[in-house]
Amino acid sequence: MGIEDTIQPLSEWLLPIPGQQLGGLLTFLIAIVILIVCGLVFGFIVSVFRNGPFEAFYAVFGTAVKAVPELLSISPRRVWAMTWLAFQEAIRKKALLVFALFMVVLLFAGWYINPSAEQPVRLYLTFVLTFPKWLVLLLVIALSVFSLPDDIKRRTIYTIYTKPVLPSELFLGRLFGFVGVGTIVLFAMALVSYVFLLQGFNHTHYVTADDLVAGENGTLIGETTEAAGHKHAITIYPDGNGETDRTHEHRHAISTNEGASGDEKYVVHGPTDMFQARVRHIGTVRFLDRAGKNAAPRGINVGKEWEYFSYIEGGSFGAAIFTFEDVNEGMLTEVTDGDQTKQMLPVEFNLSVFRTYKGIITEGIRGNYYLKNPETGARSIAIPFTAKEVSDLHYIPRTLSNFKADSDKPELDLLEDLVTEDGGRLELWIQCVEPGQYFGVAQNTVYILEANRNFTMNYIKCYLGIWFQVILVITFGLVFSTFLNGPVALLASFLALGYGSIAGEVKGLARNVIFGEKTGWYGGGPAEAMVRLFTQKNIMTELGDYFWVDVVKGIDMVFAFMIYAFVNMLPDYGMFDTQGFVVDGYNIPIAVVAQQFITVLGFLVALVAVGYFFLKSKEIAA
């Protein structure tokens, strides 16, 4: 999950939207029904081989009926005893040695991670968010999948089964115990990684007062000394304070040391603006073709494999139009321009560029943008800019020149004239002015920068997502270990984890079958394919407008819904991976954390029940 993903509000994510999605709640209920039906059928088949067909029904029915009061009679005291036993078992297996391994790697990592790289923050954050995650996941997989099989093999589980301990209490105890170990290790890694992160960028520069030269408006300009492989251009203002330019993803504040001279006159403070958690106010986008007509949700396809960006043609009337809702005065920020403080709207561009000819490769592609009221048609003059293909923050002044030669109102107020009274809507038009060149634009690449939140909280939310993954991996490992031996359960856990990394693409494919622009499979689903096979009609031949055709397609659509529910029975680990937000410097929305928590809770309820039934039916003597 990253900045290119559209984050839905929790209510929209939970509830179905006709023609677009089933919603998390309905998907969960469908998956539970399928799970219950499959469990009953599987249990009946196993019971048939064990007890015969006549006793199978009574055995399955009796187990299901007894499960309800047994699950409701779980004793917290016995669960805590099982939890402490599992915790001690993990400690005896030297689980904490993983943290020692992590510390050794971290000690040597400082030698190889170069803080003088062009984007050092991305480099460090990628390391401290990726390496600990996979180390902990491998640890908890090994703990969970071998615990029960080893106890059964060594017959130590008999000491537990001779006590009044329910299978559900045994399962929950193992679950909580291993989650506790994983939590301790992960928390320690997160804390040490955070300190490593801060210390890795702790540096300063020096300024020699004699090297400064006079600049505009009474300022002094110059350059700092080199540190961590880079220098900064500096500006000292008439009041004695100053700042550096933004280089290597950070800047420094400068103050004057009264009474000192030479290298000690100016004090360069520590790096700032390095770790960010920007809050985005995202709008919707539509595209106009080269004639400035035919608005569409996507622009030109230039043939790139990654189709996230749509392109607008340069030197034409083509444009990308962003419409922002609820624009208000609270989004404006005060920016000092010389002796004046102005209110401005911060808008950040993250544009892609496609060149049909190289041009001057060291220079960006020129474009312009303007603001427009979608109701009255009032618009500002075009503001030129150069696409940098990196995050580029533009401060748009509140007072803008009127595009129309109107002597009565030569200037427009951004909030009063360009934002609609109903809904606070504002349009931002972006165009490329160089013929033969293209701007790549997507919905989440241009946004209003609302605020910059606390990085530490963003870091914690990212590790919270990793902790959710730890819980799911442990739960699946324990469930697999209730009916598989250790090595096979290990393989099943790795397969589940591997599927979870691509589950987003699989669910997207199933979603497109149901809710895509052209619903259904190309040539039909299994029912329609069978009809075509018997009638000897290829996939290009229409079946005709008959009642039975609608019935067949309806059966295929039911089958598609079942597939969509089935692919949701294993978790999408991509939704828990919010590393992209932190590395790119964006705030993780609280809606994402809420969706993660509800998803984990839903899987826990289902998997604990599955683990209970497998453990209940397991022949320990075997």
N, C-alpha and C positions, 0 to 999 in steps of 0.2 A: 504494500500500500504506500503510495507516494502522492506528490502534489498533483499528478495527472488524474487521480481518482476523484470523482465527484462524491462528496460526503453528504449523505442524506440526514435530515433531522431524525431523531429517534422514532417519532411517531410515524413518519413515512416509511422508515426501514422496517418497522414492526408490522404495519397493516398492509393489506393488499391494495394495489392500485389497478383497477380494471384495464386490461389491455397492455399493462406494462410489467407488473411483477406480482408474485404471490404474496410477498411479505414474509418476514421472518417468523411470525407467530403461526401463520397457516402452514408454512413449510415444515415447521417443527411438528405440528399436529399430524400432518400427512406422514412424515417420517416415523412418528411414534406408532401410528396405526399400521404402517407397513412392517415395522419392527415387531409389533405384537403378533401380527398374522404370521410372519416368517418364523417367529419364535415358537408359536403354537404348532405350526406344521413340522418344524424341525424336531421339536420335543416329541410329537406324536410318532414320527418316523423312528426316532431312536428308541422310544418306549415299545414300539411294535417289535423291534429286534430283541429287546430285553425281556418283555413280558408277554408278548403275543398281542394280536389285534384287539381282543376283547378287553384285556386289562389296560391297554394303552390309553384309552379314553379316560378311564377313571384315574389313572396315574397322573396324566397331564392336568386334568381338571382339579384333582386334589392338591397338586403342587401349586397351581395358580391361586386356589382359594386360601391355602395356608400361608401363602406369601404375604398377603395383605396384613393380617395381625402380627406376623413375625417382623415385618419391616417397621410396623408401628411400635413394636416393643423393644426397639434398640435401646440399650443402656449406655448412656454417656460414660459411665465409669468403666465398663468393660471395653468400650471403644478407646478410651484413653490408655488403658492397660495395653491393648494391642498396638496403639500408636507408639507408646514408649518402647515396646519390644521391637517394633520395626525400626525405630530410630537407633536403638542400640545395635541392632544387626547391621545397619548401614555404617555406623562408626567402626564396628569390628572389621568390616570389609574395606577399611581404609578409604572411605569416600572423600574424606577431607584432604587426601593427598592431591586431589584435583586442584584444590586451591594453591597448594605448594607449586604444582606444575605451572599454574597460571602466573604466579609471582616470578618464577624463573624466566618464563617467556617475556613478561613485562619488563624485567631488568634488562634483557638484551634488546627489547624492541626499541628502546631509546637510542640505540646505536644505529638502527636501520631506518627508522622513520625520520625523514628529513624535515625539520621545521622551516627550512628556507625554500621549500617547494612553493610553486605558484599558488596553490590552494592548500595550505597546511591544515586548516581546520577540517576540511573534508577528509583528509588523509588520517588524521588522528581520530576523528569521530567514527569513521568507518571501522577502524581497528578496534576501538574500545566497545563498540556495539555489536560487532560480528563475532570476534574470537571468544569472548566469555559466553555468548549465547550457545554456540555449538559445543563448547566444552561442557557446559551444564547439561545440555540435552543428551549428549552421549553418556554422561554420568547417570542420569536418571533412567535412561533406557536400560542400561546394564543392571541397575538396581531393581527395577520393577519386573523385568521379564524373567530373571533367574531366581527371584525370591521364593515363590510358591513351589516351582518344580524342584528346587534344591531341598526345601524342607520335606517335600514328599519323598524324594530320593533318599535322604538321610533319615527319614522316619521321625524327625523331630516335631513334625506337625501333630503327631499323636498326643504330645503333651498339651497341646492346645485343645484338640477335639475331646479330650477327656474332661475338660472344664466346661461349664455351662456357657459356652460362647457360640453365638449364632454365626452362620456364614456371612451374613451382611456385616456383622461387627468385625469379623476377621478381615473382610475386604476393606472396610472403611479404615480400620487401624493401619493396615499396610499403606493405604492411600495417604492418610494424614501424616504418617511417619516419614515416608519418602518425600512428600511435599515439604515437610519441615526441614529435612536435610538439604533438599534442593534450594529452598528459600534462604537458608543460612549461607550456603556457598554463593548463591547468586547475589545476595545483599553485600557480602564481603567483596566480591569481584566488582560490583557496581561502585562501591565506595572507593576502593583502591584505584579503579579506572578514572573516577572523577578527579582524584588528587593528581594522578598521572597526567590527566588532560590539562589541568590548570598549571602544573609545574612545567609542562612541555612548552608552554607559550610565555612563560614568565621571563621577560627581557625588557631592556630599556635602551635608549639611545642618549647621546650627548650632543649639545649644540654649542658651538664656539661663537661667542658674541661678535668677535672681530670679522667673522666670515659672512655676516649678514649684510645685505644691501637694501637700500630703500626701495619700497614698492609703491603701489597706488594708495591714496587716501591715508598717508601716514603710517603704513604698515612696513614691516621688515620681512624680507623673504630670504630663504636659504635652504640648507640641507642638513640633515642629521648625520651623525657618524653611522657606520655600518654595524649592524647587529643581527644575528640569526640569518645572515645571508641577504639582507636587504637594507635599503635606506628610505627615508621619507623626505619629501619636500615640506617645508614648514612655512607658516605665516604667523608673525607676531603682530597683534593689533595694538593700537595706540594706548590701550589701558594696561599693557604689559603681559596680558594673557595671549595664548595662541593655541594652534592646533596643527597637526600634520595632515597630509593627504591620506587617503585610504589605500594602503598597499598591503598585499598579502592578507587580505580580508580583515584588516584592522587599522585603527588609527591611534594616535596618542594626544593627550592634552598636555599643554605647556604652560607653566607659570613662571613668574619672575622671582628670583631670590634677591630681595632687597639688600643692597650693600655689598653684593658679590660682583665679581667680574670674570672675564674669560670663560672658561668651561663651566664655571659654577654659577654664572649669572642666571641662566635659564635651566629650569628643572623639567625634564621630560618624564611624565608619569607612565604608569603601566599601560598595556594595550587595552583598548576599549572597542566596542562594537564587533567583537570577535565571535562571540556565541550569541546567536539571536533566536527569537521565537516569534516571528512576525505573524500577525493575524490578518488574514485576507478577507476582503469583502468581494465576493465573486459574483459576476453578472452572467448573463447569457450572451451568446454571440451568433450572428448570422452574417452571411457573405453576399456581396453583390458581384455579378460577373463583370467582365472587362468593359461592358457598355453601361455599367452602373445600374443594372436592372436585375430582375429575377432573383429575389432574395432566397437564399437556401441555407440549410443548417451546416453545409460543408462547402469548402471552396475548391480550388483546383488541386488535383492529385498529380504531383510531379514525378511519381514513380518510386518514391522511397518506400522501403519495406515497412518501416514504422509509420503507420497511418494516423498517428495521434494529431499531427499538425495538418491543417489545410492551408493552402497558399493563395495569395492574392497577387495578381500580375502587376508589375511595375509599369509606370508610364501609361496607365489606363484609368478608367473610372472605377475599376474594381476596388472594393473596400471591405474591411472587417468592421462590423458595427457591434460594439458591446453596449448592452443595456443593463444599467445598475439600478437596483431597487433600494428604497429607503435611504437615499443619500441625505445626510443632515449635517448640521453645523459641527456636531461632535467629531466628525471625520476630518475636519480641517486641523492643520497644525501650524504653529507660529514659527516662521523662519526669519532669521536676521539677515537682512541685505544691506550691508553698510551700516548706516546709522538708523535704518528703519526696520521695524518688525512687521512682517506681512503675514496674513492668513493664506495658506496654500493647501491644495488638495494633493496628498502624496499618492501617485499612481505608479505602479511598478510594471515594467515591460520585461517579458522573457520571450523574445521573438527568435525564430529560426530564420535562416537566410538560405535561399537556393539560387546559385549563380549559373546562368547559361553561358556566361563568359567571365573570365577571371577578373578583368578590370584591375584596379589598384588594390591588391590583396591586403595591403596593410591598413586600408581604410574601410570603414563600414559602408553599408548601403543606406542611402538617404531616403527618408520618408517624411511624412507629416501627419499630424493628428489635429482634430478639433472637437469641441464639445457642442452638443445640439440638444435642444428641447424637443422630445418626440411628439409633443402636442402642438405647440405654437410654431415650431419650425425655426425658432431663433437659434443662431449658431455663432460661434466665435470665429475669428480668423484662424487660418491654418498655422500651426506651430511646427517648425521644422525640427527634425531630430535625426540621429544616425543610429541604426540598429547595431548593437554591439555583440549580439548573440550570448550575452550574459545578463544577469539581473541588473536592470538599469532603472533607477528610481528617478521619476520626474516629479517636480513640484509645480503644479499648475496654479497660478495665482487666482485669487478669488475674483479680481476685476480683470476682465478680458475685453479686447477690442471687438466691436461689433463687425460681423462680416458685411452687413448691409451698410451702404453709405447713408446712414440715417443721422442727420444733423441734430435731431432732438435727443438721440440716445447713442452717442458714439461708443460708449462702453457698456458692457453687460456684467451684471453681478451673477456669479456662478449659482448661488442658491436661489436668488429671487427671480432670475430671468431664464436660466438654463435647466433648472430642476422643476419638474411638474409639481403642482400643489397636491395632486391625488397620487399617493404612493411614492413620492419622492424619486421619480425616475429620471435618469440622466443617460444620454447616449454619448459614447466615445467612438469617433470614426477614425480609423487608421488606414493610410494609403501608402503605397510604395511609389516613389516618383521616378526611379531609374528604369528606363525601358530594358526589357530582357532580364530583369532580376525579379525575384519573388520574396515576399515576406511569408514566413510560416507562423500561423496563429492557431491557438486552441482556446477553449473556454477558460481554462485555469491559468493561462499564461499572462493575462493582463488583468489586474485587479487593483482595487483601492486598498492601500495599506492602512488598516484601522489602528493598529497599535503594535508594540514590541513587548511581548510578555517576558516573564522570568525564565531564563534558560534552565535553571536548576529544576523547576517544576516540569519543564518539557522533557528533560533528561529522565526524571523519575517516571513520567508517563510512558516513555519508551521502554524502560526496564520493566514496567508493569505489564506491558504487552509480552515481553519475554517470559515473565513469570506465569502468565496465562498459558503460554505454550508449554512450559514445564509441567503445569498441572495436567494439561491434556495428554501429553506424552506419557506421563506416569500412569494416568487412568487407562489409556489404551494398552500400555504394556502389561498392567495387571489383568485386564480383561483377557488379553491373549494368553497370559500364563495360566488362566483357569482351565483352559481346554487344550493347550499346546505345551509341548516340552520346551525347555529353555532356548535352544538354538533356533527352533522354528518360530517361537514367539519373538525372538530377536529379529528374525527376518521379516516377520509380519509387521513389527513396529517400524522398521526402516522403510518398508513399503508404504505404510500409512503416512509416515513423515514425508516420504518422497511424493506421494500423491497430493498431500496437503500443500506442497510448494507449487503445484500446477493446478490445484483445485479451482482457482479463480477462472482460468481459461476453460476448463471443462464445464463449469457452471455457466459461463458465458455462452458456450456453444449450445447447451441445453436450453438456456433462456432465449436464445435467438430462434430456436425451433418453435417455441411457443409464442414469443412476443415480438419476433423480428419483423422487418418490413414485409417480408414474404414468409408467412408462418408455414411450418411443416417442412418435411424433408424434400429434397429435390428428387422427384420420382416417387414420393410417397414413403410412408413408414412401413412396418412389417405387414400390417393387414393389406394395405394397398399394393405392396410388393407381391404378396401372395396372389392377389387378384390378377395383377399384370402377368404373373408367371403362368397361371392357368389359362388366361385368355390370350396369351402370346402377344401382348402389347408392350412396346418399348416405353422408356420413361418420357419420351417426347410426345407420345400420343395422348390426347385428352380422353378421359374415360366417359365424358358426356355429363349432361345435366340430369341425373337421375337421383331418386330418393336413396337408393342403396349406396351410391357414391358418397353421399353425405354421411351415411351411417359408417362406412368404412373409414372415412377421414376422421370422424368423431372417435372411433376406436383408436386410431393412431394418435390422436391428440391426448386421449386418456393415457396411452402408453408413454407419451412424451412427458406428461405430468409426473408419472411414476418414476421415469428416469431422472427428472429434475429433483424429485424428492430423494431418490437413491443416492445421487451424487452429493447430496447435502448430509449424508449419514457419516461421512468422514469430514473432519474440520478443514476449513480453508486457512492454513497457517499464514497465508499472505495477508489476511486481514489483521493479524496480530503483529505483523512486522511493520512498525512505524519508523524504522530507521531512516527512510527517505525524508520524512519531515524534519527530523533533527539535523541530519547532514546538510540538507538544503537551507536550514535556518527558518523553518516554518513551525508555527504553533500547532500541536496536535489537538484537534477539537475535542471537547469533552464528549461529544456525541460518539466519537470513535471509541473512546474508553468504555462508554456505556454499552455500545454494541458488542464489544469484546467481552465484557462481564456477563451480559445476558447469554451470549453464545456459549461461554464456558459453563455457565450454570445449567443451561439446557442439556449440554453433552454430559455433564456430571450426573444429572438425574437419570438420564437414559442408561449411561454406562454402568452406574452403580447397580441398577436393576438387572442389567444383562450379566454383570459379574456375579451377582448374587445367585441367579438361576444356574449359571454354569458351575459355580462352586457347590451349590446345593445338590446338583445331580452328579457331581464328580465322585468316582469311586476311589477314595483315598487309599484303600488297601492295594490298589493296582500300582 
